[in-house]
Amino acid sequence: MDPLAVAFGAIVGLALGLTGGGGGIFAVPLLVYGLSVSPREAVGISLAAVGGTALLGVVQRVARHEVEFRTGILFAVAGMVSAPVGAFVATRLPGGLLLVLFAILMLVVAWQLWHKANHAPDVAPNNCQSEDGETDRRRCQRDADGQLRLTSRCARLLLLIGLMTGFLSGIFGIGGGFVIVPALVLASGMSIHRAVGTSLLVIVLISVSGVTSHLAGGNHISLSITSLFIVGGFAGMWLGGAVGKHLPAASLQKVFAVAIVLVAVFIVSKQIVLQMSL
């Protein structure tokens, strides 16, 4: 039993439990630099481990009535369509380039998280308002009891974000929760707690599609490393869910953003050193 794989899985699970996403953003660097897994295989292991860990989180959140199934499934269907496309693109990219692109994505994610922590409320209003004070009909609306009005415009918006999430999941081996959670809060008016639970449901379904396409493309996934990652992920998920209930969402997002920047800088510096040594 490799204790490092369990410990790294716990880090991924902790991130998922605290924020409803972001676990995969750490999984690939931990696998590549901590366990010497090739970048391409790390993508597949990350998808499987993040999806398996998120499944436990879904069960916990369903028990607390924090999963909105209709919205989550709509997101997931779009993501499951585009995840294989991302997985196909990943197989055509050199490992070093894949890691550099991943680091750039991490910096973008960190900036978004920091910005939203400073500007976004924990609970979005039932009606999204435009800058001139009028209701913005291009976004999703909710009725008085909080139920989503799934109009054609709302459905198109959610499907578009779902397609983007699935593509990122397939190409980088991430669950896409860092996109799903703010999108659910800002676009559909969902509370942060329900957005975290619904995000975990979407991550599970998209990960299934991504892993399937990864294996269909002839890529290898280590069952032993994946299993240990999930074991650690379960522990981290439980801890993250327990701690997250007592910490301000904005503070969590800022800490998470700083950690992402540090990992991204590490990846880029490693690639620079590697290129200089050639």
Beta strands, then each sheet from edge to edge (+ up, - down):
strand 1: 141-142
strand 2: 148-149
sheet 1: 1+ 2-
end
